[in-house]
Amino acid sequence: MFCDVSVTERDGWAVVHLGGELDLASVPAARQAVFEGLQRGRGRLVLDLTDLAFVDSAGLGVLLGALRRVNEKGGELRVVRPGPGPRRAFAVTGLDALLPLVATLDDALASDGGGGTTGA
Amino acid sequence: MPEVVLEIPARPEFLALTRQVVAAAVSLADTVSADRLDDLRVAVSEATTNAVEAHAQVGSADRIVVRCDLASDRVEVEVVDQGGGFDPGSVGQAPAAEDEDRLAWEHGLGLSIMRELTDETRIVPTPDGTAVHLVVYARPPARAGEDEADREGREDG
């Protein structure tokens, strides 16, 4: 398994950790984790991409889907910024401007999102 | 020019292997920077994902062929499927990222990413499917002359 997926709860948030390589092969597991996270966090969802090494459009679709579902529920989404590998895919698709990115998981869990989200 | 050819079953679990083999072959050739290799890795993943999905749509059990030409001035990767063909003109332009239609359009995002991350992306219909050519130059062709001039300038100074 190239993708490492887990769902935990912390400080009233559901934290979905997506590590490794997020592509068409790992999309079903990632999508299931997002669905579970939305239920467990009651709409308060953190996507932790700290350990994400690779993402392509199939994986980006899961992240967009999470944003859409959180918006539908009137919930809140925070996304912990990935390392350098996936950043180009974020930049060329405009997702880095669209997703509420924060620098660290601690920032995501802070009440103010670590002093506000960081844009592109 | 040296060529590396990989044949994979048309299944998603072989995408990671495809990226690894292409990246390893390109690293051996040592013609493009690490950043450009990251870009190519994503583009290859997009092309191969499209091929896997095309095969699934027509129920093809054939293999997908991934060919890497490692020239001295560029890397050219060709992903050949037998998935019945694909019309790049039907995908259209990307709606604005915050537009709701963007989500429905996601499926065509791969083509847009390939074009953005390579120097050339060509979609060529074949009798049985599609060949996608992805080209990354060792140095952007439009700027090659400037770089040369810059270097000469520095050597003079």
Boltz contact constraints between the chains, C-beta under 6 A:
constraints:
  - contact:
      token1: [A, 2]
      token2: [B, 16]
      max_distance: 6.0
  - contact:
      token1: [A, 21]
      token2: [B, 16]
      max_distance: 6.0
  - contact:
      token1: [A, 23]
      token2: [B, 15]
      max_distance: 6.0
  - contact:
      token1: [A, 23]
      token2: [B, 45]
      max_distance: 6.0
  - contact:
      token1: [A, 24]
      token2: [B, 12]
      max_distance: 6.0
  - contact:
      token1: [A, 24]
      token2: [B, 15]
      max_distance: 6.0
  - contact:
      token1: [A, 24]
      token2: [B, 49]
      max_distance: 6.0
  - contact:
      token1: [A, 25]
      token2: [B, 12]
      max_distance: 6.0
  - contact:
      token1: [A, 25]
      token2: [B, 13]
      max_distance: 6.0
  - contact:
      token1: [A, 25]
      token2: [B, 15]
      max_distance: 6.0
  - contact:
      token1: [A, 56]
      token2: [B, 42]
      max_distance: 6.0
  - contact:
      token1: [A, 56]
      token2: [B, 45]
      max_distance: 6.0
  - contact:
      token1: [A, 56]
      token2: [B, 46]
      max_distance: 6.0
  - contact:
      token1: [A, 57]
      token2: [B, 46]
      max_distance: 6.0
  - contact:
      token1: [A, 57]
      token2: [B, 109]
      max_distance: 6.0
  - contact:
      token1: [A, 57]
      token2: [B, 110]
      max_distance: 6.0
  - contact:
      token1: [A, 57]
      token2: [B, 113]
      max_distance: 6.0
  - contact:
      token1: [A, 58]
      token2: [B, 49]
      max_distance: 6.0
  - contact:
      token1: [A, 61]
      token2: [B, 106]
      max_distance: 6.0
  - contact:
      token1: [A, 64]
      token2: [B, 103]
      max_distance: 6.0
  - contact:
      token1: [A, 68]
      token2: [B, 103]
      max_distance: 6.0
  - contact:
      token1: [A, 88]
      token2: [B, 39]
      max_distance: 6.0
  - contact:
      token1: [A, 89]
      token2: [B, 42]
      max_distance: 6.0
  - contact:
      token1: [A, 92]
      token2: [B, 116]
      max_distance: 6.0
  - contact:
      token1: [A, 94]
      token2: [B, 97]
      max_distance: 6.0
  - contact:
      token1: [A, 98]
      token2: [B, 97]
      max_distance: 6.0
